[in-house]
Amino acid sequence: MADPDAHLLIVDDDERIRGLLQKFLIRNGFLVSAARDAAHARRILSGLDFDLIVLDVMMPGEDGISLTRGIRERSTTPILLLTARAETEDRIAGLEAGADDYLAKPFEPKELLLRINAILRRMPEQSAADSAPKYLSLGPIRYDTERGEMWRGDDLVRLTSTEIQLMKVFAAKPGIALSRSQLVEELGRDRGQSQERAVDVQITRLRRKLEDNPKQPRYLQTVRGAGYMLAPD
């Protein structure tokens, strides 16, 4: 069931599709705004915050992948890409740009709804506990396991919703190798080789935020034949 307070932004240059998606998502309990292109979306985003952005990749002018990169420079709002492209390389390009998930056109509206709700469920709830937070130390990084926040000194490291979920999974089992299939399941995604490749992309992006040398990771390690492991100090 949709969060009745969740506010979504739909960005698609096709007026018919944009309108249909907006009506469908409103009927399913969301607050929904819409933008006709990247420039319009940027203007809306400059004045409003959203819980999730549904973004078409193929648009005239600035495309969805470029807009995703721009959004990620200042925001961790979850992004779901809609793409007519079936090639794995194009989907990975979207994930590399900072998207949390993708859905290939044509799709069933119910599948879109399931993807949106899955992403929103991965977002951490704010803790109301008054007790002191518990941290994991990763060199210059400290990770607040209760709040799902990562800090480098006094600077908050921005994480996407998928990165937040990955850190939550790894932090719950430090020193234990988790396979790609386990991580796919923890992220609430369908099983399959393409989703396991998508996990590899997310791990690469997370390492860039965790590691001094992402190509020789110290804290988010690859365990040969087993998967990935978080190794805090």
N, C-alpha and C positions, 0 to 999 in steps of 0.2 A: 504494500500500500504506500502511496506517495506521502511524503512529508507535506502537510498542508501549508507550511510556511516556506517551502523550497521555491526559489525564484530562478527560473531558467531563461537563458537567452538563446534564441534560435537565429542562426546566421545562414541565410541561403538566398541566392540571387533569383531563384525560381519562385515567383509570387504564389503560384498555385500550391507548390509543395510547402512553402513557408506557412501559408494559411492553413493547410490541412494539418500540419504538425502542431501548429499553435492551438487549433481547436481540439485536436485529439488529446494533447497534454493538459489543457485546461479541464477537459472532461474527466481526466484522471487525477485531478486534485492539485495541479501545480499552478503557480503564478507564472505567466509566460510573457516575455517581451520578444520582439523580433527585429532583426536588422537585415537590410537588403544586400549589403556588401560589407567588405572589411572596413572601409572608411566610415560607414554608418555605425558599424559595431564599435569602432574606436571612440566615436563621439558618445555613444551610450555608456560605454565602460568608463569613460572619464568622469561620469557623474553618478553611476550606480554600481553596487556590488551584487554579484549573483552567486548562487550556490552551484551552478553548473552551466557550461556553455556547450550547445550542440552546434557544430560548425561544419559546413560543407567545404570540401577541399577545392573543388573546381569552381572558381568564381572569376568573372572578368576583373581585370585590375590585379590587386593583391590577392593571392590565393590563400587558402585556409592554412597551409603549412607555415607560410610567412607570418600570417596573423597570429598563429599559435606561438611562434618564437617571440613576437612582440608582446603578447600577453604574459608570457613566462618571464619577461624581464622585470615585471613589477607585481605579478600576482601568481598565487598557487591555485586559483579557481579551477576545479576539474574541467577537462575538455574532452568531449566525445566527438571524434571526427566522422563525418559521413563522406564516403568516397565511392565513386563508380569504378575506380581502378582496382583490379583484382591482383596485381603483381605484389608479391611479398615486399619487394624493395620499396614500393611507395608507402605501404603500411608502416614499414619500419622507419621511413623518413618522417612520418607523422609522429611516431613515438619518440624519435630522436629529438624532434622539435619541442617536445614537452607534453604531448597529448597523453591522456590516461587510458584511452581505449579507442577503438575504431569500429565502424559498422559499414559493411559494403552494401551499396545499392545494387538492385532493389532489395528492400527489407520489409518484413512484416512490422506494422506499428507495435504489436505486442512485444516483439523482440527489442525494439528501441526502448520501450517502457521498462523491460527487464534490465537492460544494460544501464539505464539511468539510475534505477533504484539500487542496482548493485554498486555503482560508483558512490552514490550518496551514503550507502551503508558503510562503505570503507572509510568515510571521513570520521576522524576521532571526535567523540563527544567531550565537551568541556568537563573537567573534573571539578566537583564541588567540595572535594575533601580538603580539610585544613591541614592535614599532616604534611610534613616536609617531603618534597618530591624525591624519588630515587633516581640516580643517574648511572649511566654506563659511561666509562671513560674510554675514548678512542683517540689517544694522542691529544692533539689540541681541541678535539671535538668532545663535547659532553652531550649525551642524549638523555632527555627527561622521559623516563618510561611511563610515567603517569599521564603526562600531558601530550606525549607524542611529539615533542619539540626537540630540535637539534640546534646546538649553540656552538659557535666558534668564538671563544672569548666572550665578549659582550654582544656579539652579533648573532642574531637569529638567522639560521640557514633555512632558506625557503625550500620546502619539499612539496612535491605534487601529492595528490591523494594516494596514488599508487606507491610512491616512495614512502609515504607515511605508513601505509599498510605493510610494505615489505619490512621496514624497520621494526614495526610492532611484532611481526612474525619472527624475525631474527632475534630481537631482544628477549622474546619469551623463551628462546632456546639457544643461549650463547654457547659457543663451543661445539655445537651439534650441526653436522652437515645436513642440509635440506636439499632434496632433489628438485630439479626443475618441475617435474610433475606435481610434487608436493606444493611448490610455490604457486603453480597455476591453480591448484585446488583451493589454496588459502586465499587467493585473490578472487575467488568466485567466478572463474572463467571456464569456458568449455575446454575439455581436454583436446590436445592435438599438437602436432609438430609446430605449426605456425604460432600457437600461443606460447610454446616453450621458447621459440626464438624471440618472441616479444619479451619474455622474462629476461632473456640475455641482454636485450637492449636496455631494459629498465635497470638491471644490475650495473651495466656500464655507466649509465647516467648517475646512479646513486654513488658509485665509486668516485666520480669526479667531485662530488661534494664531501666525501669522507676522507679520501686518500691524498697524501702529498704527491705520490706517484701512482696514478690509477692503473698504469700498465704493470706495475709490480705491487699489487695491493697487500697491505699489512693487516688491515682490519676486516675487510669483506673479502675473504679468501675463496679461491676455487679449490675444491677438494677433488682430486682426480677420481673419476668413476663414481663420485657420490653426490656432487652438487656444489652448493655454496654454503659458507659458514661465517658467522660473525664472531670475531675473536677480539673482544675488548681487552684493555690492559688489566 
